[in-house]
């Protein structure tokens, strides 16, 4: 169990830079919806058919799926930094192509590239942050990746709303698409300059001296004795796990079935709460309540803002203090209650002139934003990264992200038809799914707060290696010879956040 230590401002800064990757996921996912709705876009692209418009979402999600598959295949081989660097280059190219597109085919090509890159980034950023975070503050540091998603979603809503007031022309849709371009470049600069590599990944790659230097840099909150002990424990556990190197997914499921299933389940769960359906089709829901188009875009912006504020608040004050397990269980229970309430309110008031009743119906959508972003969004991406062993972390997180994208496209594509046929009763599908995962979480999701990533193995019944006195003595000698002066210097730059 980790003791409370002051939070390292350097690590927080690194987390904010890394979260640019998840911000791009949230922003790029949302901005296309408002961009392609402009009459100027449709006219410029020679009025593409409904099927081609549907392809904007389809090719993007297909790109995300291939990005997740690439993470599964190459994430561990390339390492966290190199993989994210490549994805930053690709997402920048994709955003440039979208912004400069002169026909619909080129625009779709940009969507595929951007989707591919963010599909790789959204699963890698939580893995990276979980591996550089101190155990006592891993909820905050890792949770910043989820805040990046909600911030991107919020910004896409408000940018879409603002561009609705722009004069008719290409500026209405090129400007919001172009706003994405600098962020990939900024993140790439951070990755190439000051952002540290994962010491756990470096140990696994046999670069132990580099791992010591990076560990000393990111754990400035520890004194010399604590630094050596934690590094020795981490080194011993990774060495033990590497002795039974796994080459096939059959072996993965055989040896780590519980941990793998939890990781995949927690990512699949996020889609089955209905969050993407509500986010994408909330405008349809507002329209069914008789609200005008300008107000609808404003309400969508408020939805995103409420979600972002809730996400930030609980990441700072609950995720480390209350724990991941309680957050997930409470969040799923809250989603069940809120979605039942939203379904009843919409059933009761969507075809009436009761303004107060319609306000209560909108409240249901906003309450969902509070509960989902406050309790589930950051928690699930972090928890999925925490529970998997170092040797499998990229592969299994990639698999979890892939399941998230596949389920997401299925329920999202069914959204318009479902709302047309069964209307607000579509909510009850998500209530049933959330109830199912609530039971799963209660019985099968162990708590991970305040534990090192190596100690989490014990929560799943796996062996945790205890280092010997000889190993500790040897590591102390190496630290004194190679890392002592650097740690003494770094101790002076620890800040409380």
Secondary structure as UniProt FT lines:
FT   HELIX           9..18
FT   HELIX           20..35
FT   TURN            36..37
FT   HELIX           39..44
FT   TURN            45..46
FT   HELIX           50..78
FT   HELIX           80..100
FT   HELIX           104..132
FT   HELIX           135..137
FT   HELIX           138..163
FT   TURN            164..165
FT   HELIX           171..178
FT   TURN            179..180
FT   HELIX           181..193
FT   HELIX           199..204
FT   TURN            205..206
FT   HELIX           208..218
FT   TURN            220..221
FT   HELIX           224..242
FT   TURN            243..244
FT   HELIX           249..272
FT   TURN            273..274
FT   HELIX           275..288
FT   TURN            289..290
FT   HELIX           293..317
FT   TURN            318..322
FT   HELIX           324..349
FT   TURN            350..351
FT   HELIX           355..371
FT   HELIX           372..377
FT   HELIX           378..386
FT   HELIX           390..392
FT   HELIX           393..413
FT   HELIX           415..421
FT   HELIX           423..425
FT   HELIX           426..444
FT   TURN            449..450
FT   TURN            453..455
FT   HELIX           456..459
FT   TURN            460..461
FT   HELIX           469..478
FT   HELIX           479..483
FT   HELIX           484..490
FT   HELIX           491..493
//
